[in-house]
Structures are given as C-alpha cells and as structure tokens.
Amino acid sequence: MKIGLLICGSLDTISGGYYYDRRLVASLQEQGHQVQVISTPWRTYLSALLGSRSFRLPPGLDLLIQDELAHPALLAANRPPHPYPLISLVHHLRSSETHPKWLNFCYRLVEQSYLRSLDGFIFNSMTTQKAVQALVGERGPSVLAYPPTDHFSPNFSRSAVAKRASQPGPLRILFLGNVIPRKGLQTLLFAISGLPAGLVCLEVVGSLAADPGYARRAQAQAAGLSRRAAVTFHGILENGSLQEKLAQAHVLVVPSSYEGFGIVYLEGMAFGLPAIGTTAGAASEVITSAENGYLVSPSDAVTLARHLMALQIDRKLLAQLSLHALESYTRWQPWRQSVAGINQFLSTMAG
C-alpha cells in the first residue's frame, strides 16, 4: 500500500509520541508498504486553525494516517468525501491536558469536530481510547497498539537489580522527559525540598529548549535546593549516556499532570527501575502502586516525598519494587504484536 503519515513538525522531534511515529514508519516499510511522511509546520493553535482552509490532503495514497497532534490544521481538509480512508493516530488529546476551563472547552469543541471527520483510529492506550470515546462515542473501527518499549536492550539480571538497590548513599532519582510543565518536574523538586538533606540526588535528562521559560524556573528552583540535594540538568543525552543514567539510578520519577501512555515508565522498568507517575492519564496501565512503583495525584508533592523517603530508608522495599518492575517489563506486549495489529487494521481499512 501507499500510506501517508501526516505529522506536525519534524519526525526527529524528541518525545515518546514522535518515537512511536518513527518506529511505525520503519515497521510499515519493513512490511513492504510505501510510506510518505507529510509534515505541517509548527504553529500556534489559533494560527493552525486559521490556516487549515489552505491545507489539502496529498494525492496518490491508499490511506492516510494523521497524528492527532496536527488536528487543528486538518479541519477543512478532512471534510467528506475523502479521497481515501483517514486514520488518526491518537497519542493523547489536547483537551485531556490541564488547561483553564474555558480553553479546554474550546479544545474539546475543535477535537470533537476533528475526530468526527475520521474513518478509523489507532490508539496507543486504553486510556486514550476511552478519552476519544467520551468525546465522540465509538465512531468507526479502531485498533489498540501499545507503543514500542524496546528502545534499549539492557539485559539486566535480577541479581544486578537487587545489588544496586542495596548500595549505600543517597537515593538516586532519575527524571526523564522534556522539561515542560506537563511532565511535573517542579512537583518533584517540591517533594525533594521537604526531605532531609543528603537523602536523595536527582538527575534530570530531557530538553531544556521545549519551554525555555519553564526550564529556567525549574533550574532556579533546583539551585535553591543545593544544600539539601544535588540536582543535575543534563539536557538531551545520546543513547549510550542515557543508558548509563538508567543503569545507575534507583528510581524513575516523572509525575506528569497527564500521560497518554508514558513509554518512559517501561523504558525505566527495563533497567529494573520502579516508576513513580500520577493517577492522571495512562500511567496506571503500566504502574501498579506498591508493586512496581507508585501512583500519586498530580501536584501531590507531599505523598511523593513520603514514597521517596520510604525507598531511601527501606532498601528491601526498593529491591522488591525494582524486581517487580523488571518483571513488568518482560511481560509487556512486544512492539511486533502492535505492528501486526496495525498492519491488519490498515489492510482492512484500505479494502
């Protein structure tokens, strides 16, 4: 088939959603399909909406997959009749994120209009699927295809995980994600501020350029903790250096206000890292509280601090959660199974 993948910006953008998109392109090509990547420029939401009248669907395809992130630029182009089936790859809805009520009301109206224009859906999680169904009902066929979590192949043993947990010294915390408000770094920093000095140290890995103003505020907040905990900002790291950080850490903490899935939690679990996320979004599909990590309410720095304290003091608890995290990763659905489901779904949709 000749398949188009329509995205916003560059396919090389560093995020879990774009990583999914890159792997999907490669996997579809391995299945023998021709894949054309079509990019719409990054614009403000309003600019994309206003410019949607000038966008036209590309010709010569058997099917077009649209990353839902690009939805404001597609409202006019998606009006029926369609030249071929239009499938949305939904990582998460903008209206699922935390925004002022009036703004989320507007986002919901726009996303409802977009979602109703489609012929089918690829969902990255059950949480995303339910969010879409809550907006527009069960419209059209769909497939649930969990993201790839095999970015690294650390081959960590149970003995290595247990040995790391017993190492003395501060609890080594890893935050892995772009430094933007949704990822909750400041919540983590607030949690650390309530702990005794020297109890933990924090490594922050992720882009500082996605939201420079927020990154500067987070760095200033971290600088104020210098007498209490060592906090290091690394920016984006190459795979080798990132794997070293994952191998050395005791726990992965990304207390996002919302995650459509959260690939990072399972990537950490591949190294035997318990994950701490929040009850908002799909983290609960990966994290079972008190088994392979913890779930806290968004912005709940007090409960987060209590969990960090417990893991530092009780290294047997840390070892237990670490081993369960490793087991959770090995049991997770492999990417090849997701690809098989997507391939069958697209073949059916194309007729």
C-alpha positions in Angstrom: 0.0 0.0 0.0 0.9 3.6 -0.4 0.5 5.0 3.1 0.9 8.6 4.2 1.8 9.7 7.7 0.9 13.3 8.4 2.7 14.9 11.4 3.3 18.3 12.9 6.9 19.5 12.6 9.8 17.1 12.3 9.7 13.3 12.6 13.1 13.6 14.5 11.5 15.5 17.4 12.5 14.0 20.8 9.4 12.8 22.5 7.6 9.5 23.1 4.9 10.3 20.5 7.4 11.0 17.8 9.4 7.9 18.7 6.2 5.9 18.2 5.8 7.6 14.8 9.3 6.9 13.7 9.1 3.3 14.7 5.7 3.0 12.9 7.2 4.3 9.6 10.1 1.9 9.8 7.9 -1.1 10.7 5.4 -0.4 7.9 8.3 -0.1 5.4 9.6 -3.5 6.7 6.1 -4.9 5.9 6.6 -3.8 2.3 4.5 -0.6 2.3 5.5 2.7 0.7 5.3 5.3 3.4 5.3 9.0 2.7 5.8 11.4 5.6 3.9 14.7 5.2 4.8 17.5 7.7 2.7 20.5 8.6 4.6 23.4 10.1 4.7 24.1 13.9 2.3 27.0 14.5 0.3 28.3 17.5 -3.0 26.5 17.9 -5.0 29.5 16.6 -2.7 30.0 13.6 -3.1 26.3 12.7 -6.9 26.7 12.9 -6.9 29.8 10.8 -4.6 28.3 8.2 -6.5 25.0 7.9 -8.5 26.3 5.0 -5.4 26.3 2.8 -4.3 22.7 3.5 -5.2 20.0 1.1 -4.8 16.2 1.5 -1.9 14.8 -0.5 -2.9 12.8 -3.7 -1.9 9.3 -4.8 -2.3 7.5 -1.4 -4.3 4.4 -0.5 -4.7 5.6 3.1 -3.5 8.5 5.3 -2.6 8.2 9.0 -2.8 11.6 10.8 -1.0 12.2 14.1 -3.7 13.7 16.2 -1.3 16.4 17.3 -1.8 18.1 13.9 -5.6 18.2 14.2 -6.1 22.0 14.2 -4.6 22.2 10.7 -6.8 19.5 9.3 -10.4 20.5 10.0 -11.1 21.8 6.5 -9.1 19.2 4.6 -10.9 16.3 6.4 -14.4 17.3 5.3 -16.0 14.4 3.3 -15.9 13.0 0.8 -12.5 11.6 1.5 -10.2 10.5 -1.4 -9.1 7.6 0.7 -9.6 6.4 4.4 -8.4 8.8 7.0 -7.0 7.3 10.2 -6.0 9.2 13.3 -3.1 8.0 15.4 -4.1 9.3 18.8 -1.3 9.6 21.4 -3.4 11.7 23.7 -6.0 14.5 23.4 -5.0 18.1 24.0 -8.3 18.5 25.9 -7.1 15.8 28.3 -4.3 18.0 29.5 -4.5 20.6 32.2 -5.7 24.0 30.9 -8.0 26.7 32.1 -11.6 25.5 31.9 -12.6 28.0 29.1 -9.6 26.9 27.0 -10.3 23.2 27.4 -13.9 23.8 26.4 -12.6 25.3 23.1 -10.1 22.5 22.7 -12.9 19.9 23.2 -15.1 21.5 20.5 -12.3 21.5 18.0 -11.2 18.0 18.7 -14.8 16.7 18.6 -15.1 18.2 15.1 -11.8 16.7 14.0 -12.5 13.2 15.5 -15.9 13.0 13.9 -14.3 13.6 10.4 -12.3 10.3 10.6 -12.7 6.8 9.2 -10.8 5.0 11.9 -8.4 5.2 14.8 -5.1 3.8 16.1 -4.9 4.2 19.9 -1.7 4.0 21.9 -3.5 3.0 25.2 -6.9 2.1 26.6 -6.9 5.4 28.4 -6.6 7.3 25.1 -9.3 5.1 23.6 -11.7 5.9 26.4 -10.9 9.6 26.2 -11.8 9.7 22.5 -15.0 7.6 23.1 -16.0 10.0 25.8 -15.9 12.9 23.3 -17.4 11.3 20.2 -18.6 7.8 21.1 -17.5 4.7 19.3 -17.1 6.1 15.9 -15.6 3.9 13.2 -13.2 0.9 13.5 -10.1 1.1 15.6 -7.0 -0.8 16.8 -5.3 -0.6 20.2 -1.5 -0.7 19.6 0.8 -0.1 22.5 4.0 1.9 21.8 7.4 0.3 21.4 9.3 -0.1 24.6 12.4 -1.9 23.2 14.5 1.3 22.6 17.1 -0.2 24.9 18.1 -3.9 25.4 19.9 -3.7 28.8 19.5 -7.4 29.7 19.6 -6.6 33.4 19.7 -9.6 35.7 17.7 -9.9 38.9 20.9 -10.1 40.9 22.2 -6.9 39.4 19.0 -5.1 40.2 19.0 -6.4 43.8 22.7 -5.4 44.3 22.1 -1.9 43.0 19.2 -1.4 45.4 21.4 -2.3 48.4 24.1 0.2 47.6 24.5 2.8 50.3 24.3 6.6 49.9 21.6 8.9 48.6 18.6 7.5 46.7 19.4 8.2 43.1 16.4 9.6 41.3 16.1 10.0 37.5 13.7 12.3 35.8 13.5 11.5 32.1 11.4 13.8 29.9 11.3 17.2 28.2 11.4 20.0 30.9 7.8 21.3 30.3 5.0 21.9 32.8 3.1 18.8 31.9 5.9 16.5 33.0 5.8 17.7 36.6 9.5 18.3 37.4 8.6 21.2 39.7 6.4 18.8 41.7 9.3 16.5 42.1 11.5 19.4 43.2 8.9 20.5 45.8 8.9 16.9 47.1 12.7 16.9 47.4 12.6 20.2 49.3 10.6 18.5 52.1 13.2 15.8 52.6 16.2 15.8 55.0 19.5 17.0 53.4 21.6 14.4 51.7 18.8 11.8 51.4 18.4 11.9 47.6 20.1 13.2 44.5 18.4 13.9 41.2 19.5 13.7 37.6 17.3 15.5 35.0 17.5 14.3 31.4 15.5 16.0 28.7 15.3 19.0 26.5 15.6 22.4 28.1 14.5 24.1 24.9 10.9 22.9 24.6 9.7 25.5 27.1 12.8 27.7 28.0 10.9 29.9 30.5 9.7 26.9 32.5 13.1 25.3 32.3 14.7 28.4 33.8 12.2 28.4 36.6 12.9 24.7 37.3 16.6 25.3 37.3 16.2 28.3 39.7 14.1 26.1 42.0 16.7 23.3 41.9 19.5 25.8 42.7 17.7 26.7 45.8 17.9 23.1 46.9 21.7 22.9 46.6 22.2 22.4 50.4 19.5 19.8 50.5 20.1 17.6 47.4 22.3 17.5 44.3 20.3 18.2 41.2 22.0 17.9 37.8 20.4 19.0 34.5 21.9 17.1 31.5 19.7 18.2 28.6 19.2 15.6 25.9 21.7 12.7 26.1 22.8 10.2 23.4 21.6 6.7 23.9 24.8 5.4 25.4 25.0 8.1 28.1 21.2 7.8 28.7 21.6 4.1 29.3 24.3 4.7 31.8 21.9 7.0 33.8 19.2 4.4 33.6 21.5 1.7 34.8 22.8 3.8 37.7 19.5 5.2 39.1 17.4 3.7 41.8 14.0 5.0 40.8 12.4 6.8 37.8 10.1 9.7 38.8 8.0 11.6 36.2 5.0 13.0 38.0 3.2 14.2 34.8 -0.1 16.0 35.0 -1.2 13.7 32.1 0.3 10.9 30.0 -1.4 9.3 27.0 0.8 6.3 27.7 4.2 7.1 29.2 6.8 5.0 27.3 9.4 6.3 29.7 8.0 4.3 32.6 8.5 1.0 30.8 11.9 2.0 29.5 13.0 2.6 33.1 11.5 -0.8 34.1 13.7 -2.5 31.5 16.5 -1.4 33.8 14.7 -2.6 36.9 13.7 1.0 38.0 10.4 1.4 39.9 8.4 4.1 38.4 6.5 6.9 40.1 3.9 8.6 38.0 0.4 10.0 38.6 -3.2 8.9 38.6 -4.0 11.2 35.6 -3.8 9.5 32.2 -2.4 6.1 31.3 0.4 5.7 33.8 -1.9 3.3 35.7 -1.8 0.9 32.7 1.9 0.4 33.5 2.4 1.2 37.1 0.7 -0.8 39.9 1.1 1.2 43.2 3.3 -0.5 45.8 4.1 -3.3 43.4 6.4 -1.9 40.6 6.3 1.8 41.6 3.7 4.3 42.9 0.9 6.5 41.6 0.3 9.8 43.2 -2.2 12.6 42.5 -0.9 15.3 40.1 1.0 18.0 42.1 0.9 15.9 45.3 4.5 16.6 46.4 3.8 15.5 50.0 2.8 12.0 49.1 5.7 11.8 46.5 8.2 12.8 49.2 6.8 10.1 51.5 7.4 7.4 48.9 10.9 8.7 48.2 11.7 8.7 51.9 10.4 5.1 52.2 12.5 3.9 49.3 15.7 5.5 50.7 15.2 4.1 54.2 13.9 0.7 53.3 16.3 -0.8 50.7 14.5 -4.2 50.9 11.4 -2.4 49.7 13.4 -0.7 47.0 14.7 -4.1 45.9 11.3 -5.7 45.9 9.8 -2.9 43.8 12.8 -3.0 41.5 12.5 -6.7 40.8 8.7 -6.4 40.1 9.5 -3.5 37.7 11.9 -5.7 35.8 9.2 -8.5 35.6 6.6 -6.0 34.5 8.8 -5.0 31.5 9.4 -8.6 30.5 5.7 -9.3 30.5 4.7 -6.3 28.4 3.3 -6.6 24.9 6.1 -6.5 22.4 6.1 -3.9 19.6 5.9 -6.7 16.9 2.5 -7.6 18.2 1.4 -4.0 18.0 2.7 -3.8 14.4 0.9 -6.9 13.4 -2.4 -5.5 14.7 -1.8 -2.1 12.9 -0.9 -3.8 9.6 -4.0 -6.0 9.7 -6.2 -3.0 10.6 -4.8 -0.8 7.8 -5.2 -3.6 5.2 -8.8 -3.9 6.2 -9.4 -0.2 6.1 -7.8 0.2 2.6 -10.1 -2.6 1.3 
